[in-house]
């Protein structure tokens, strides 16, 4: 496989090589691809975690009686006021 780099990408790689931290363009690309793989895995784990939390919230809401908006907001304000009093 051959790839084409933009001038900015080439400059970026050259800068890394000139700094002496990497021995070759191939090493820079290998590290970049490994990091991309780690990023993709972390993103997939995050999505799965969010899905599990959403499912848990839906399940919990199935067992919780509905509440009107005004009551909900008032309860939040009460908790906020209690937290402020505790910190004071």
C-alpha positions in Angstrom: 0.0 0.0 0.0 1.2 3.4 -0.7 -0.1 6.6 0.8 0.1 10.3 -0.1 0.7 12.9 2.5 -0.3 16.5 2.4 2.5 19.0 2.7 1.4 19.8 6.2 1.5 16.1 7.2 5.0 15.8 5.7 6.2 18.8 7.6 4.7 17.5 10.8 6.5 14.1 10.4 9.8 15.9 9.4 9.5 18.1 12.5 9.1 15.0 14.7 12.1 13.3 13.0 14.3 16.4 13.4 13.5 16.6 17.1 15.2 13.2 17.3 12.4 11.4 19.2 11.6 9.1 16.3 13.9 7.2 13.9 11.8 7.0 10.8 8.6 8.2 9.2 7.4 4.6 9.5 7.8 4.7 13.3 5.8 8.0 13.5 3.0 6.4 11.4 3.0 3.2 13.4 2.6 5.2 16.6 -0.1 7.3 15.1 -2.0 4.2 13.9 -1.7 2.6 17.4 -3.1 5.8 19.0 -5.9 5.9 16.5 -6.8 2.3 17.4 -6.7 3.1 21.1 -8.9 6.2 20.5 -11.4 4.1 18.5 -11.5 1.4 21.3 -12.0 4.1 24.0 -14.8 5.7 22.0 -16.5 2.3 21.6 -16.2 1.7 25.3 -17.6 5.1 26.1 -20.6 4.6 23.8 -21.3 1.2 25.4 -21.0 2.8 28.9 -23.5 5.5 27.9 -25.9 3.0 26.5 -25.8 1.0 29.7 -26.5 4.1 31.7 -29.4 5.1 29.5 -30.8 1.6 29.7 -30.4 1.7 33.6 -32.2 5.1 33.7 -35.0 3.8 31.5 -35.3 0.7 33.7 -35.4 2.9 36.9 -37.9 5.2 35.4 -40.2 2.2 34.7 -40.4 1.7 38.5 -40.7 5.4 39.5 -44.0 7.2 39.4 -44.2 10.2 37.1 -43.6 13.6 38.5 -44.6 17.0 37.1 -42.0 19.5 36.1 -42.7 22.0 38.8 -42.3 19.4 41.6 -39.1 18.1 39.9 -37.5 21.6 39.7 -38.5 22.3 43.3 -36.9 19.1 44.5 -33.7 20.0 42.8 -33.7 23.5 44.2 -34.3 22.0 47.7 -31.3 19.7 47.3 -29.2 22.6 46.0 -30.2 24.8 49.0 -29.4 21.9 51.4 -26.0 21.4 49.8 -25.2 25.1 50.2 -26.2 25.1 53.9 -24.0 22.1 54.4 -21.0 23.8 52.9 -21.5 27.0 54.9 
